[in-house]
């Protein structure tokens, strides 16, 4: 399975975005920033069960209060967390509700709205509907290209996930193009793009492994070298995101015979969780 790009910054969406002229402005609201902070702390400790408990509770509260902005923000968070915990029913329910709320909100053509579209698409793809994800990725790409500066890191995450769905649906030429576009964006981010380069490079290795290119083995190893160089860079932040990416990349390194890299990533992941 291709690795998704769904770190914290890509999940953030609708905090404090209510229009003061909107009739919902006087709706009682959930303490969204407090909830997000607690969720981040739980995930930094690797405690996905606590993260799920928080989201389940506050999604119910937001719905009960009629706080649609808060519910939309947490629905997007639920999409990402459900992928980590592999809870299909919760993930797809969050996609359905999130898209419904997004259309009502009028935010579909904003960067925040496109981030929800990206998260929904990646969740659909994760749970087996790559074809259904493609139009959502396409919508998100149009908004990002129109509203983000060239080279913004969020474009890299979009391109990586879009490429994975394209590969799964058989459009290999366009998939490879989008993997390379993702790497071009992430590599120019320096330290901030290290984990993104690793995720996309591992995906590219898997992509080559499923093809019939005569230089397949050489390309696989080149992609893995690119991934390891990025993760082993001295300036790569050793934080919760690094630990999560390490946990996803280590099995791929092991599968392709890069046993030292796999063992080193597992050690670093344990050290980060112990420190946190």
C-alpha positions in Angstrom: 0.0 0.0 0.0 1.3 3.5 -0.9 2.2 5.7 2.0 0.0 8.7 2.4 1.1 12.2 3.2 -1.1 13.3 6.0 0.9 15.1 8.7 -0.4 17.6 11.1 -0.1 20.8 8.9 -2.1 19.1 6.1 -5.0 18.2 8.4 -5.5 21.7 9.9 -8.4 23.3 8.2 -11.2 25.6 9.6 -10.0 27.1 12.8 -11.6 30.5 13.5 -12.9 30.9 9.9 -16.5 31.9 10.6 -17.7 34.9 8.7 -18.9 37.5 11.3 -21.9 38.2 9.0 -22.8 34.5 9.0 -26.0 33.7 10.9 -24.0 30.9 12.5 -21.7 33.4 14.2 -23.8 33.3 17.4 -23.9 29.5 17.6 -22.3 28.1 20.7 -19.0 26.5 19.7 -16.8 23.7 20.8 -13.3 24.8 22.1 -11.7 23.8 18.8 -8.1 25.0 19.5 -8.1 23.2 22.9 -9.4 20.0 21.3 -6.7 20.2 18.5 -4.0 20.8 21.1 -5.0 17.8 23.1 -5.3 15.7 20.0 -1.8 16.7 18.9 -0.4 15.8 22.3 -2.0 12.4 22.2 -0.7 11.6 18.7 2.8 12.9 19.6 2.8 10.1 22.3 1.5 7.6 19.8 -1.8 7.3 21.7 -4.2 6.9 18.8 -6.8 5.4 21.2 -6.9 8.7 23.2 -7.0 10.7 20.0 -10.0 8.7 18.8 -11.8 9.1 22.1 -11.3 12.9 21.9 -12.6 13.1 18.3 -15.6 10.8 19.0 -16.6 12.9 22.0 -16.2 16.4 20.4 -17.7 15.4 17.1 -20.9 14.5 19.0 -20.7 17.8 21.0 -20.3 19.9 17.8 -23.2 18.2 16.2 -25.4 18.7 19.3 -24.5 22.4 19.4 -25.0 22.9 15.7 -21.4 24.0 15.4 -20.9 23.1 11.8 -17.5 24.8 11.4 -16.2 22.9 14.4 -17.7 19.7 13.2 -16.2 20.1 9.7 -12.7 20.7 11.2 -12.9 17.6 13.4 -14.4 15.5 10.6 -11.3 16.3 8.6 -9.2 15.2 11.6 -11.2 12.0 11.9 -10.4 11.2 8.2 -6.7 11.4 9.0 -6.9 9.5 12.3 -9.1 6.7 10.9 -6.4 6.0 8.3 -3.9 5.5 11.1 -6.2 3.2 13.0 -7.6 1.6 9.9 -11.2 2.2 11.0 -13.0 2.2 7.7 -16.5 2.9 8.9 -15.4 5.9 10.9 -13.3 7.2 8.0 -15.9 7.0 5.3 -18.6 8.4 7.6 -16.2 11.4 8.2 -15.7 11.8 4.5 -19.4 11.8 3.8 -20.2 14.2 6.6 -17.2 16.4 5.9 -18.0 16.8 2.2 -21.6 17.6 3.1 -20.6 20.3 5.5 -18.0 21.7 3.2 -20.6 22.3 0.4 -22.8 24.0 2.9 -20.0 26.2 4.2 -19.1 27.8 0.9 -15.4 27.2 1.5 -14.8 24.7 -1.2 -12.7 27.2 -3.3 -10.5 28.2 -0.3 -7.2 26.6 0.7 -8.9 25.3 3.8 -11.7 23.7 1.8 -9.2 22.2 -0.6 -7.4 20.7 2.4 -10.6 19.0 3.4 -11.0 17.7 -0.2 -7.4 16.3 -0.1 -8.1 14.6 3.2 -11.3 13.1 1.9 -9.7 11.9 -1.3 -6.8 10.3 0.6 -9.3 8.5 3.0 -11.3 7.2 0.1 -8.1 5.9 -1.6 -6.9 4.4 1.7 -10.1 2.4 2.1 -10.2 1.0 -1.5 -11.8 3.7 -3.6 -8.9 5.2 -5.6 -11.2 6.0 -8.6 -13.6 7.9 -6.3 -10.6 9.8 -4.9 -9.4 11.2 -8.3 -12.1 13.9 -8.8 -11.5 15.2 -5.3 -7.8 15.4 -5.8 -8.4 17.2 -9.1 -10.6 19.8 -7.3 -8.1 20.3 -4.6 -5.2 20.7 -7.1 -7.1 23.4 -8.9 -7.7 25.4 -5.7 -4.1 24.9 -4.5 -2.6 26.0 -7.8 -4.8 29.1 -7.8 -4.3 30.1 -4.2 -1.0 28.8 -2.9 2.4 30.3 -3.8 4.5 28.1 -6.2 6.5 25.5 -4.3 4.2 25.5 -1.2 4.7 22.3 0.7 1.1 21.4 0.6 1.3 20.9 -3.1 3.9 18.2 -2.5 1.5 16.3 -0.2 -1.3 16.6 -2.7 0.9 15.4 -5.6 2.2 12.3 -3.7 -1.3 11.2 -2.8 -2.7 12.0 -6.2 0.1 9.9 -7.8 -0.7 6.9 -5.6 -4.4 6.9 -6.8 -3.3 7.4 -10.4 -1.0 4.4 -10.1 -3.7 2.3 -8.5 -6.2 3.1 -11.3 -3.6 2.2 -14.0 -2.5 5.7 -15.2 1.2 4.9 -14.7 2.6 7.7 -16.9 0.7 10.4 -15.1 1.4 8.8 -11.7 5.2 8.9 -12.3 4.9 12.5 -13.4 3.1 13.4 -10.2 5.6 11.5 -7.9 8.4 13.6 -9.5 6.4 16.8 -9.1 5.9 15.9 -5.4 9.6 15.3 -4.9 10.5 18.6 -6.7 8.3 20.5 -4.2 9.5 18.7 -1.1 13.2 18.8 -1.9 13.2 22.6 -2.1 11.8 22.8 1.4 15.0 21.7 3.0 14.6 20.3 6.6 10.8 20.8 6.5 10.5 18.5 3.5 12.7 15.6 4.7 9.9 13.2 5.7 7.9 14.1 2.6 10.8 13.2 0.4 11.1 9.9 2.2 7.4 9.0 1.9 7.3 9.9 -1.8 10.5 8.1 -2.6 9.3 4.9 -0.9 6.1 5.1 -2.9 8.1 5.6 -6.0 10.2 2.4 -5.2 6.9 0.5 -4.8 5.7 2.0 -8.1 8.7 0.8 -10.0 8.4 -2.6 -8.3 5.0 -3.2 -9.9 6.1 -2.2 -13.4 8.1 -3.9 -16.1 10.8 -1.3 -16.7 14.1 -3.1 -17.7 15.9 -0.8 -15.2 13.4 -1.6 -12.5 15.9 -2.8 -9.8 18.2 0.1 -10.4 15.3 2.6 -10.1 14.0 1.0 -6.9 17.4 1.2 -5.2 17.8 4.8 -6.4 14.4 5.7 -4.9 15.3 4.0 -1.6 18.7 5.8 -1.5 16.8 9.1 -1.9 14.5 8.2 1.0 17.2 7.1 3.3 19.4 10.1 2.6 16.5 12.4 3.5 15.6 10.6 6.7 19.3 10.4 7.8 20.0 14.0 7.1 21.3 15.8 10.2 18.7 18.5 9.9 15.7 16.1 9.7 13.5 17.0 12.8 13.3 14.0 15.1 9.7 14.6 16.2 6.3 12.8 16.3 6.0 13.2 12.5 9.4 11.6 12.0 8.4 8.7 14.2 5.2 8.1 12.3 7.0 8.2 8.9 9.7 6.0 10.2 7.1 3.4 11.3 5.7 3.4 7.8 9.0 3.4 5.9 10.9 0.8 7.9 8.9 -2.2 6.6 9.5 -1.1 3.0 13.2 -0.8 3.6 13.2 -4.3 5.1 11.1 -5.7 2.2 13.7 -4.5 -0.3 16.6 -5.8 1.8 17.8 -2.5 3.3 17.9 -4.1 6.7 20.2 -1.6 8.4 18.0 1.3 7.4 14.9 -0.5 8.7 16.5 -1.3 12.0 17.8 2.2 12.5 14.4 3.7 11.7 12.7 1.4 14.2 15.3 2.4 16.9 14.8 6.1 16.2 11.0 5.7 16.4 11.3 4.1 19.8 13.6 6.8 21.1 11.2 9.5 20.0 8.2 7.9 21.7 10.2 7.3 24.9 11.3 10.9 24.9 7.8 12.2 24.3 
